[in-house]
Amino acid sequence: MTPDARFTEVLDDLKMLGVTQSPFFARRGLMADGKVIAVFLDDSMAFKLGATTPEHDKALASSDSKLWHPGNREVPFKDWVQVGEAHKDQWGRLAEQALHHIRQKL
C-alpha cells in the first residue's frame, strides 16, 4: 500500500470519530474538534502527540522518526513526531493517540 493510500485509509477509519481532512501548511491534515492532529508528508506522517506523553516518547523511538516542524526549520514543534513510511502500519494507532491527546485538553 502506498503512503498516500495509507493516509486515506487512516482518514476513513477515523471519520466515525469526527475526524475530517483539512489543509495544514499546504498539506493534507487530519482535523478533529477544530484542531489538527496529523499531517501527511508525501512518504511520512506527523502526529501531534504532546511532548510529555508516553505515546510521544514511544513514537520518537522508532528508527525513522523525528520531531517535526511544518516549515522544515531547524527548531521543530516539540509536540509533533514525524513517522516514516517504514512504520506506516502504526499511523492509524498514532492518529488515534493524537485524537485522544487533543480531546483530553478540551
Backbone atoms as SQL, in Angstrom:
CREATE TABLE atoms (id INTEGER PRIMARY KEY, chain TEXT, resi INTEGER, resn TEXT, atom TEXT, x REAL, y REAL, z REAL);
INSERT INTO atoms VALUES
  (1, 'A', 1, 'MET', 'N', 0.854, -1.179, 0.000),
  (2, 'A', 1, 'MET', 'CA', 0.000, 0.000, 0.000),
  (3, 'A', 1, 'MET', 'C', 0.898, 1.239, 0.000),
  (4, 'A', 2, 'THR', 'N', 0.559, 2.187, -0.839),
  (5, 'A', 2, 'THR', 'CA', 1.341, 3.415, -0.898),
  (6, 'A', 2, 'THR', 'C', 1.083, 4.267, 0.348),
  (7, 'A', 3, 'PRO', 'N', 2.016, 5.168, 0.690),
  (8, 'A', 3, 'PRO', 'CA', 1.774, 6.063, 1.818),
  (9, 'A', 3, 'PRO', 'C', 0.504, 6.897, 1.636),
  (10, 'A', 4, 'ASP', 'N', 0.234, 7.354, 0.424),
  (11, 'A', 4, 'ASP', 'CA', -0.971, 8.143, 0.150),
  (12, 'A', 4, 'ASP', 'C', -2.233, 7.326, 0.429),
  (13, 'A', 5, 'ALA', 'N', -2.239, 6.082, -0.021),
  (14, 'A', 5, 'ALA', 'CA', -3.395, 5.207, 0.235),
  (15, 'A', 5, 'ALA', 'C', -3.542, 4.926, 1.730),
  (16, 'A', 6, 'ARG', 'N', -2.428, 4.795, 2.423),
  (17, 'A', 6, 'ARG', 'CA', -2.490, 4.544, 3.872),
  (18, 'A', 6, 'ARG', 'C', -3.059, 5.756, 4.602),
  (19, 'A', 7, 'PHE', 'N', -2.671, 6.969, 4.187),
  (20, 'A', 7, 'PHE', 'CA', -3.246, 8.174, 4.785),
  (21, 'A', 7, 'PHE', 'C', -4.757, 8.178, 4.599),
  (22, 'A', 8, 'THR', 'N', -5.216, 7.881, 3.398),
  (23, 'A', 8, 'THR', 'CA', -6.649, 7.860, 3.113),
  (24, 'A', 8, 'THR', 'C', -7.354, 6.806, 3.957),
  (25, 'A', 9, 'GLU', 'N', -6.725, 5.665, 4.144),
  (26, 'A', 9, 'GLU', 'CA', -7.298, 4.608, 4.981),
  (27, 'A', 9, 'GLU', 'C', -7.422, 5.066, 6.441),
  (28, 'A', 10, 'VAL', 'N', -6.397, 5.751, 6.940),
  (29, 'A', 10, 'VAL', 'CA', -6.442, 6.271, 8.313),
  (30, 'A', 10, 'VAL', 'C', -7.590, 7.262, 8.457),
  (31, 'A', 11, 'LEU', 'N', -7.719, 8.165, 7.483),
  (32, 'A', 11, 'LEU', 'CA', -8.821, 9.130, 7.494),
  (33, 'A', 11, 'LEU', 'C', -10.163, 8.417, 7.510),
  (34, 'A', 12, 'ASP', 'N', -10.337, 7.453, 6.633),
  (35, 'A', 12, 'ASP', 'CA', -11.605, 6.721, 6.564),
  (36, 'A', 12, 'ASP', 'C', -11.919, 6.009, 7.881),
  (37, 'A', 13, 'ASP', 'N', -10.897, 5.452, 8.509),
  (38, 'A', 13, 'ASP', 'CA', -11.096, 4.740, 9.774),
  (39, 'A', 13, 'ASP', 'C', -11.508, 5.680, 10.909),
  (40, 'A', 14, 'LEU', 'N', -11.083, 6.942, 10.834),
  (41, 'A', 14, 'LEU', 'CA', -11.346, 7.885, 11.928),
  (42, 'A', 14, 'LEU', 'C', -12.540, 8.814, 11.681),
  (43, 'A', 15, 'LYS', 'N', -13.138, 8.736, 10.510),
  (44, 'A', 15, 'LYS', 'CA', -14.276, 9.619, 10.206),
  (45, 'A', 15, 'LYS', 'C', -15.407, 9.458, 11.208),
  (46, 'A', 16, 'MET', 'N', -15.658, 8.229, 11.638),
  (47, 'A', 16, 'MET', 'CA', -16.765, 7.988, 12.578),
  (48, 'A', 16, 'MET', 'C', -16.497, 8.625, 13.944),
  (49, 'A', 17, 'LEU', 'N', -15.243, 9.022, 14.203),
  (50, 'A', 17, 'LEU', 'CA', -14.892, 9.699, 15.451),
  (51, 'A', 17, 'LEU', 'C', -14.852, 11.219, 15.284),
  (52, 'A', 18, 'GLY', 'N', -15.337, 11.695, 14.133),
  (53, 'A', 18, 'GLY', 'CA', -15.405, 13.128, 13.892),
  (54, 'A', 18, 'GLY', 'C', -14.170, 13.727, 13.251),
  (55, 'A', 19, 'VAL', 'N', -13.275, 12.893, 12.727),
  (56, 'A', 19, 'VAL', 'CA', -12.063, 13.378, 12.074),
  (57, 'A', 19, 'VAL', 'C', -12.368, 13.684, 10.612),
  (58, 'A', 20, 'THR', 'N', -11.892, 14.838, 10.157),
  (59, 'A', 20, 'THR', 'CA', -12.059, 15.253, 8.766),
  (60, 'A', 20, 'THR', 'C', -10.696, 15.614, 8.185),
  (61, 'A', 21, 'GLN', 'N', -10.670, 15.728, 6.864),
  (62, 'A', 21, 'GLN', 'CA', -9.448, 16.182, 6.203),
  (63, 'A', 21, 'GLN', 'C', -9.505, 17.696, 6.063),
  (64, 'A', 22, 'SER', 'N', -8.401, 18.362, 6.348),
  (65, 'A', 22, 'SER', 'CA', -8.328, 19.810, 6.261),
  (66, 'A', 22, 'SER', 'C', -6.905, 20.218, 5.905),
  (67, 'A', 23, 'PRO', 'N', -6.736, 21.254, 5.072),
  (68, 'A', 23, 'PRO', 'CA', -5.380, 21.686, 4.741),
  (69, 'A', 23, 'PRO', 'C', -4.642, 22.216, 5.968),
  (70, 'A', 24, 'PHE', 'N', -3.346, 21.938, 6.012),
  (71, 'A', 24, 'PHE', 'CA', -2.489, 22.432, 7.092),
  (72, 'A', 24, 'PHE', 'C', -1.119, 22.693, 6.484),
  (73, 'A', 25, 'PHE', 'N', -0.726, 23.954, 6.406),
  (74, 'A', 25, 'PHE', 'CA', 0.537, 24.350, 5.783),
  (75, 'A', 25, 'PHE', 'C', 0.668, 23.734, 4.392),
  (76, 'A', 26, 'ALA', 'N', -0.390, 23.845, 3.587),
  (77, 'A', 26, 'ALA', 'CA', -0.440, 23.360, 2.202),
  (78, 'A', 26, 'ALA', 'C', -0.280, 21.838, 2.100),
  (79, 'A', 27, 'ARG', 'N', -0.606, 21.142, 3.141),
  (80, 'A', 27, 'ARG', 'CA', -0.557, 19.678, 3.151),
  (81, 'A', 27, 'ARG', 'C', -1.914, 19.135, 3.596),
  (82, 'A', 28, 'ARG', 'N', -2.108, 17.851, 3.422),
  (83, 'A', 28, 'ARG', 'CA', -3.356, 17.223, 3.851),
  (84, 'A', 28, 'ARG', 'C', -3.266, 16.897, 5.332),
  (85, 'A', 29, 'GLY', 'N', -4.147, 17.477, 6.094),
  (86, 'A', 29, 'GLY', 'CA', -4.147, 17.248, 7.530),
  (87, 'A', 29, 'GLY', 'C', -5.395, 16.520, 7.983),
  (88, 'A', 30, 'LEU', 'N', -5.304, 15.926, 9.162),
  (89, 'A', 30, 'LEU', 'CA', -6.455, 15.339, 9.828),
  (90, 'A', 30, 'LEU', 'C', -6.848, 16.283, 10.952),
  (91, 'A', 31, 'MET', 'N', -8.137, 16.636, 11.000),
  (92, 'A', 31, 'MET', 'CA', -8.610, 17.604, 11.983),
  (93, 'A', 31, 'MET', 'C', -9.769, 17.023, 12.779),
  (94, 'A', 32, 'ALA', 'N', -9.789, 17.369, 14.059),
  (95, 'A', 32, 'ALA', 'CA', -10.897, 16.993, 14.939),
  (96, 'A', 32, 'ALA', 'C', -11.105, 18.113, 15.938),
  (97, 'A', 33, 'ASP', 'N', -12.352, 18.447, 16.175),
  (98, 'A', 33, 'ASP', 'CA', -12.695, 19.462, 17.168),
  (99, 'A', 33, 'ASP', 'C', -11.960, 20.783, 16.931),
  (100, 'A', 34, 'GLY', 'N', -11.757, 21.116, 15.655),
  (101, 'A', 34, 'GLY', 'CA', -11.100, 22.372, 15.297),
  (102, 'A', 34, 'GLY', 'C', -9.592, 22.371, 15.433),
  (103, 'A', 35, 'LYS', 'N', -8.997, 21.223, 15.691),
  (104, 'A', 35, 'LYS', 'CA', -7.546, 21.119, 15.880),
  (105, 'A', 35, 'LYS', 'C', -6.962, 20.090, 14.910),
  (106, 'A', 36, 'VAL', 'N', -5.792, 20.387, 14.389),
  (107, 'A', 36, 'VAL', 'CA', -5.096, 19.440, 13.516),
  (108, 'A', 36, 'VAL', 'C', -4.383, 18.419, 14.393),
  (109, 'A', 37, 'ILE', 'N', -4.585, 17.141, 14.088),
  (110, 'A', 37, 'ILE', 'CA', -3.979, 16.076, 14.882),
  (111, 'A', 37, 'ILE', 'C', -2.873, 15.342, 14.134),
  (112, 'A', 38, 'ALA', 'N', -2.889, 15.420, 12.799),
  (113, 'A', 38, 'ALA', 'CA', -1.886, 14.721, 11.997),
  (114, 'A', 38, 'ALA', 'C', -1.798, 15.372, 10.620),
  (115, 'A', 39, 'VAL', 'N', -0.646, 15.190, 9.972),
  (116, 'A', 39, 'VAL', 'CA', -0.401, 15.775, 8.660),
  (117, 'A', 39, 'VAL', 'C', 0.323, 14.755, 7.792),
  (118, 'A', 40, 'PHE', 'N', -0.111, 14.637, 6.531),
  (119, 'A', 40, 'PHE', 'CA', 0.532, 13.751, 5.570),
  (120, 'A', 40, 'PHE', 'C', 1.672, 14.494, 4.894),
  (121, 'A', 41, 'LEU', 'N', 2.846, 13.849, 4.798),
  (122, 'A', 41, 'LEU', 'CA', 4.052, 14.490, 4.280),
  (123, 'A', 41, 'LEU', 'C', 4.694, 13.688, 3.145),
  (124, 'A', 42, 'ASP', 'N', 3.944, 13.268, 2.173),
  (125, 'A', 42, 'ASP', 'CA', 4.404, 12.511, 0.999),
  (126, 'A', 42, 'ASP', 'C', 4.759, 11.056, 1.322),
  (127, 'A', 43, 'ASP', 'N', 5.773, 10.826, 2.129),
  (128, 'A', 43, 'ASP', 'CA', 6.146, 9.451, 2.468),
  (129, 'A', 43, 'ASP', 'C', 6.207, 9.230, 3.976),
  (130, 'A', 44, 'SER', 'N', 5.595, 10.148, 4.713),
  (131, 'A', 44, 'SER', 'CA', 5.541, 10.030, 6.169),
  (132, 'A', 44, 'SER', 'C', 4.321, 10.789, 6.682),
  (133, 'A', 45, 'MET', 'N', 4.072, 10.673, 7.976),
  (134, 'A', 45, 'MET', 'CA', 3.026, 11.453, 8.628),
  (135, 'A', 45, 'MET', 'C', 3.590, 12.025, 9.914),
  (136, 'A', 46, 'ALA', 'N', 3.096, 13.197, 10.279),
  (137, 'A', 46, 'ALA', 'CA', 3.448, 13.813, 11.556),
  (138, 'A', 46, 'ALA', 'C', 2.200, 13.820, 12.432),
  (139, 'A', 47, 'PHE', 'N', 2.395, 13.557, 13.719),
  (140, 'A', 47, 'PHE', 'CA', 1.295, 13.426, 14.665),
  (141, 'A', 47, 'PHE', 'C', 1.533, 14.339, 15.864),
  (142, 'A', 48, 'LYS', 'N', 0.476, 15.023, 16.293),
  (143, 'A', 48, 'LYS', 'CA', 0.575, 15.882, 17.470),
  (144, 'A', 48, 'LYS', 'C', 0.232, 15.032, 18.691),
  (145, 'A', 49, 'LEU', 'N', 1.266, 14.525, 19.347),
  (146, 'A', 49, 'LEU', 'CA', 1.097, 13.576, 20.437),
  (147, 'A', 49, 'LEU', 'C', 1.292, 14.185, 21.815),
  (148, 'A', 50, 'GLY', 'N', 1.850, 15.379, 21.885),
  (149, 'A', 50, 'GLY', 'CA', 2.122, 16.001, 23.183),
  (150, 'A', 50, 'GLY', 'C', 3.503, 15.630, 23.680),
  (151, 'A', 51, 'ALA', 'N', 4.347, 16.602, 23.861),
  (152, 'A', 51, 'ALA', 'CA', 5.762, 16.380, 24.167),
  (153, 'A', 51, 'ALA', 'C', 6.013, 15.598, 25.448),
  (154, 'A', 52, 'THR', 'N', 5.114, 15.630, 26.389),
  (155, 'A', 52, 'THR', 'CA', 5.365, 14.967, 27.674),
  (156, 'A', 52, 'THR', 'C', 4.635, 13.636, 27.819),
  (157, 'A', 53, 'THR', 'N', 4.094, 13.126, 26.727),
  (158, 'A', 53, 'THR', 'CA', 3.311, 11.895, 26.815),
  (159, 'A', 53, 'THR', 'C', 4.161, 10.657, 26.503),
  (160, 'A', 54, 'PRO', 'N', 3.794, 9.519, 27.065),
  (161, 'A', 54, 'PRO', 'CA', 4.490, 8.267, 26.734),
  (162, 'A', 54, 'PRO', 'C', 4.354, 7.921, 25.245),
  (163, 'A', 55, 'GLU', 'N', 3.210, 8.267, 24.641),
  (164, 'A', 55, 'GLU', 'CA', 2.990, 7.994, 23.218),
  (165, 'A', 55, 'GLU', 'C', 4.009, 8.742, 22.366),
  (166, 'A', 56, 'HIS', 'N', 4.290, 9.996, 22.737),
  (167, 'A', 56, 'HIS', 'CA', 5.280, 10.820, 22.037),
  (168, 'A', 56, 'HIS', 'C', 6.653, 10.159, 22.123),
  (169, 'A', 57, 'ASP', 'N', 7.046, 9.764, 23.315),
  (170, 'A', 57, 'ASP', 'CA', 8.351, 9.135, 23.514),
  (171, 'A', 57, 'ASP', 'C', 8.480, 7.838, 22.722),
  (172, 'A', 58, 'LYS', 'N', 7.425, 7.039, 22.736),
  (173, 'A', 58, 'LYS', 'CA', 7.454, 5.759, 22.023),
  (174, 'A', 58, 'LYS', 'C', 7.547, 5.975, 20.511),
  (175, 'A', 59, 'ALA', 'N', 6.767, 6.922, 19.989),
  (176, 'A', 59, 'ALA', 'CA', 6.811, 7.206, 18.551),
  (177, 'A', 59, 'ALA', 'C', 8.178, 7.733, 18.142),
  (178, 'A', 60, 'LEU', 'N', 8.758, 8.573, 18.956),
  (179, 'A', 60, 'LEU', 'CA', 10.054, 9.171, 18.649),
  (180, 'A', 60, 'LEU', 'C', 11.181, 8.133, 18.693),
  (181, 'A', 61, 'ALA', 'N', 10.971, 7.038, 19.389),
  (182, 'A', 61, 'ALA', 'CA', 11.983, 5.989, 19.493),
  (183, 'A', 61, 'ALA', 'C', 12.108, 5.150, 18.222),
  (184, 'A', 62, 'SER', 'N', 11.152, 5.243, 17.309),
  (185, 'A', 62, 'SER', 'CA', 11.225, 4.481, 16.059),
  (186, 'A', 62, 'SER', 'C', 12.421, 4.944, 15.239),
  (187, 'A', 63, 'SER', 'N', 12.981, 4.030, 14.486),
  (188, 'A', 63, 'SER', 'CA', 14.210, 4.308, 13.742),
  (189, 'A', 63, 'SER', 'C', 14.073, 5.425, 12.711),
  (190, 'A', 64, 'ASP', 'N', 12.891, 5.624, 12.157),
  (191, 'A', 64, 'ASP', 'CA', 12.741, 6.654, 11.124),
  (192, 'A', 64, 'ASP', 'C', 11.857, 7.816, 11.596),
  (193, 'A', 65, 'SER', 'N', 11.863, 8.082, 12.878),
  (194, 'A', 65, 'SER', 'CA', 11.039, 9.148, 13.448),
  (195, 'A', 65, 'SER', 'C', 11.907, 10.310, 13.905),
  (196, 'A', 66, 'LYS', 'N', 11.285, 11.498, 13.915),
  (197, 'A', 66, 'LYS', 'CA', 11.983, 12.692, 14.388),
  (198, 'A', 66, 'LYS', 'C', 10.950, 13.742, 14.749),
  (199, 'A', 67, 'LEU', 'N', 11.372, 14.745, 15.498),
  (200, 'A', 67, 'LEU', 'CA', 10.495, 15.880, 15.767),
  (201, 'A', 67, 'LEU', 'C', 10.243, 16.599, 14.444),
  (202, 'A', 68, 'TRP', 'N', 9.075, 17.240, 14.324),
  (203, 'A', 68, 'TRP', 'CA', 8.682, 17.840, 13.043),
  (204, 'A', 68, 'TRP', 'C', 8.319, 19.303, 13.199),
  (205, 'A', 69, 'HIS', 'N', 8.679, 20.083, 12.192),
  (206, 'A', 69, 'HIS', 'CA', 8.271, 21.480, 12.074),
  (207, 'A', 69, 'HIS', 'C', 7.628, 21.643, 10.704),
  (208, 'A', 70, 'PRO', 'N', 6.442, 22.229, 10.623),
  (209, 'A', 70, 'PRO', 'CA', 5.751, 22.327, 9.330),
  (210, 'A', 70, 'PRO', 'C', 6.508, 23.131, 8.285),
  (211, 'A', 71, 'GLY', 'N', 7.359, 24.014, 8.694),
  (212, 'A', 71, 'GLY', 'CA', 8.148, 24.795, 7.740),
  (213, 'A', 71, 'GLY', 'C', 9.519, 24.208, 7.490),
  (214, 'A', 72, 'ASN', 'N', 9.774, 23.001, 8.003),
  (215, 'A', 72, 'ASN', 'CA', 11.069, 22.333, 7.877),
  (216, 'A', 72, 'ASN', 'C', 12.217, 23.216, 8.356),
  (217, 'A', 73, 'ARG', 'N', 11.979, 23.922, 9.434),
  (218, 'A', 73, 'ARG', 'CA', 13.012, 24.780, 10.011),
  (219, 'A', 73, 'ARG', 'C', 13.817, 24.004, 11.039),
  (220, 'A', 74, 'GLU', 'N', 14.871, 24.641, 11.524),
  (221, 'A', 74, 'GLU', 'CA', 15.759, 23.975, 12.477),
  (222, 'A', 74, 'GLU', 'C', 15.086, 23.662, 13.808),
  (223, 'A', 75, 'VAL', 'N', 14.175, 24.511, 14.252),
  (224, 'A', 75, 'VAL', 'CA', 13.527, 24.298, 15.543),
  (225, 'A', 75, 'VAL', 'C', 12.170, 23.627, 15.306),
  (226, 'A', 76, 'PRO', 'N', 12.057, 22.342, 15.628),
  (227, 'A', 76, 'PRO', 'CA', 10.803, 21.628, 15.380),
  (228, 'A', 76, 'PRO', 'C', 9.737, 21.964, 16.417),
  (229, 'A', 77, 'PHE', 'N', 8.509, 21.574, 16.125),
  (230, 'A', 77, 'PHE', 'CA', 7.420, 21.669, 17.086),
  (231, 'A', 77, 'PHE', 'C', 7.605, 20.523, 18.074),
  (232, 'A', 78, 'LYS', 'N', 7.719, 20.821, 19.342),
  (233, 'A', 78, 'LYS', 'CA', 8.032, 19.793, 20.337),
  (234, 'A', 78, 'LYS', 'C', 6.928, 18.756, 20.518),
  (235, 'A', 79, 'ASP', 'N', 5.677, 19.115, 20.220),
  (236, 'A', 79, 'ASP', 'CA', 4.566, 18.176, 20.388),
  (237, 'A', 79, 'ASP', 'C', 4.395, 17.211, 19.216),
  (238, 'A', 80, 'TRP', 'N', 5.066, 17.472, 18.113),
  (239, 'A', 80, 'TRP', 'CA', 4.850, 16.727, 16.875),
  (240, 'A', 80, 'TRP', 'C', 5.983, 15.736, 16.607),
  (241, 'A', 81, 'VAL', 'N', 5.597, 14.518, 16.181),
  (242, 'A', 81, 'VAL', 'CA', 6.562, 13.493, 15.788),
  (243, 'A', 81, 'VAL', 'C', 6.250, 13.066, 14.359),
  (244, 'A', 82, 'GLN', 'N', 7.267, 13.102, 13.507),
  (245, 'A', 82, 'GLN', 'CA', 7.152, 12.631, 12.133),
  (246, 'A', 82, 'GLN', 'C', 7.579, 11.171, 12.089),
  (247, 'A', 83, 'VAL', 'N', 6.717, 10.313, 11.517),
  (248, 'A', 83, 'VAL', 'CA', 6.960, 8.876, 11.446),
  (249, 'A', 83, 'VAL', 'C', 6.970, 8.461, 9.979),
  (250, 'A', 84, 'GLY', 'N', 8.035, 7.815, 9.559),
  (251, 'A', 84, 'GLY', 'CA', 8.233, 7.478, 8.163),
  (252, 'A', 84, 'GLY', 'C', 7.424, 6.308, 7.647),
  (253, 'A', 85, 'GLU', 'N', 7.557, 6.113, 6.366),
  (254, 'A', 85, 'GLU', 'CA', 6.826, 5.070, 5.644),
  (255, 'A', 85, 'GLU', 'C', 7.116, 3.671, 6.184),
  (256, 'A', 86, 'ALA', 'N', 8.310, 3.446, 6.685),
  (257, 'A', 86, 'ALA', 'CA', 8.661, 2.120, 7.211),
  (258, 'A', 86, 'ALA', 'C', 7.748, 1.704, 8.356),
  (259, 'A', 87, 'HIS', 'N', 7.130, 2.676, 9.008),
  (260, 'A', 87, 'HIS', 'CA', 6.229, 2.392, 10.131),
  (261, 'A', 87, 'HIS', 'C', 4.792, 2.835, 9.842),
  (262, 'A', 88, 'LYS', 'N', 4.411, 2.820, 8.576),
  (263, 'A', 88, 'LYS', 'CA', 3.057, 3.282, 8.220),
  (264, 'A', 88, 'LYS', 'C', 1.967, 2.387, 8.802),
  (265, 'A', 89, 'ASP', 'N', 2.318, 1.175, 9.185),
  (266, 'A', 89, 'ASP', 'CA', 1.333, 0.313, 9.852),
  (267, 'A', 89, 'ASP', 'C', 0.951, 0.870, 11.222),
  (268, 'A', 90, 'GLN', 'N', 1.753, 1.782, 11.766),
  (269, 'A', 90, 'GLN', 'CA', 1.477, 2.401, 13.059),
  (270, 'A', 90, 'GLN', 'C', 0.706, 3.716, 12.934),
  (271, 'A', 91, 'TRP', 'N', 0.546, 4.230, 11.735),
  (272, 'A', 91, 'TRP', 'CA', -0.078, 5.546, 11.536),
  (273, 'A', 91, 'TRP', 'C', -1.485, 5.627, 12.106),
  (274, 'A', 92, 'GLY', 'N', -2.278, 4.597, 11.931),
  (275, 'A', 92, 'GLY', 'CA', -3.644, 4.618, 12.456),
  (276, 'A', 92, 'GLY', 'C', -3.670, 4.732, 13.967),
  (277, 'A', 93, 'ARG', 'N', -2.846, 3.936, 14.633),
  (278, 'A', 93, 'ARG', 'CA', -2.765, 3.970, 16.094),
  (279, 'A', 93, 'ARG', 'C', -2.265, 5.332, 16.569),
  (280, 'A', 94, 'LEU', 'N', -1.278, 5.884, 15.883),
  (281, 'A', 94, 'LEU', 'CA', -0.742, 7.183, 16.277),
  (282, 'A', 94, 'LEU', 'C', -1.764, 8.299, 16.066),
  (283, 'A', 95, 'ALA', 'N', -2.537, 8.210, 14.989),
  (284, 'A', 95, 'ALA', 'CA', -3.587, 9.209, 14.756),
  (285, 'A', 95, 'ALA', 'C', -4.647, 9.124, 15.856),
  (286, 'A', 96, 'GLU', 'N', -4.997, 7.916, 16.271),
  (287, 'A', 96, 'GLU', 'CA', -5.946, 7.754, 17.380),
  (288, 'A', 96, 'GLU', 'C', -5.390, 8.334, 18.673),
  (289, 'A', 97, 'GLN', 'N', -4.116, 8.129, 18.920),
  (290, 'A', 97, 'GLN', 'CA', -3.494, 8.685, 20.121),
  (291, 'A', 97, 'GLN', 'C', -3.446, 10.207, 20.067),
  (292, 'A', 98, 'ALA', 'N', -3.190, 10.765, 18.881),
  (293, 'A', 98, 'ALA', 'CA', -3.202, 12.221, 18.727),
  (294, 'A', 98, 'ALA', 'C', -4.611, 12.762, 18.969),
  (295, 'A', 99, 'LEU', 'N', -5.623, 12.068, 18.478),
  (296, 'A', 99, 'LEU', 'CA', -7.006, 12.457, 18.703),
  (297, 'A', 99, 'LEU', 'C', -7.322, 12.431, 20.203),
  (298, 'A', 100, 'HIS', 'N', -6.908, 11.386, 20.858),
  (299, 'A', 100, 'HIS', 'CA', -7.125, 11.275, 22.308),
  (300, 'A', 100, 'HIS', 'C', -6.412, 12.405, 23.050),
  (301, 'A', 101, 'HIS', 'N', -5.209, 12.720, 22.652),
  (302, 'A', 101, 'HIS', 'CA', -4.443, 13.799, 23.286),
  (303, 'A', 101, 'HIS', 'C', -5.177, 15.129, 23.156),
  (304, 'A', 102, 'ILE', 'N', -5.681, 15.424, 21.970),
  (305, 'A', 102, 'ILE', 'CA', -6.411, 16.678, 21.741),
  (306, 'A', 102, 'ILE', 'C', -7.675, 16.723, 22.588),
  (307, 'A', 103, 'ARG', 'N', -8.393, 15.630, 22.626),
  (308, 'A', 103, 'ARG', 'CA', -9.668, 15.615, 23.355),
  (309, 'A', 103, 'ARG', 'C', -9.477, 15.648, 24.867),
  (310, 'A', 104, 'GLN', 'N', -8.352, 15.208, 25.367),
  (311, 'A', 104, 'GLN', 'CA', -8.078, 15.317, 26.806),
  (312, 'A', 104, 'GLN', 'C', -7.914, 16.774, 27.213),
  (313, 'A', 105, 'LYS', 'N', -7.476, 17.608, 26.286),
  (314, 'A', 105, 'LYS', 'CA', -7.222, 19.014, 26.603),
  (315, 'A', 105, 'LYS', 'C', -8.477, 19.868, 26.509),
  (316, 'A', 106, 'LEU', 'N', -9.554, 19.334, 25.963),
  (317, 'A', 106, 'LEU', 'CA', -10.782, 20.130, 25.818),
  (318, 'A', 106, 'LEU', 'C', -11.494, 20.302, 27.140);
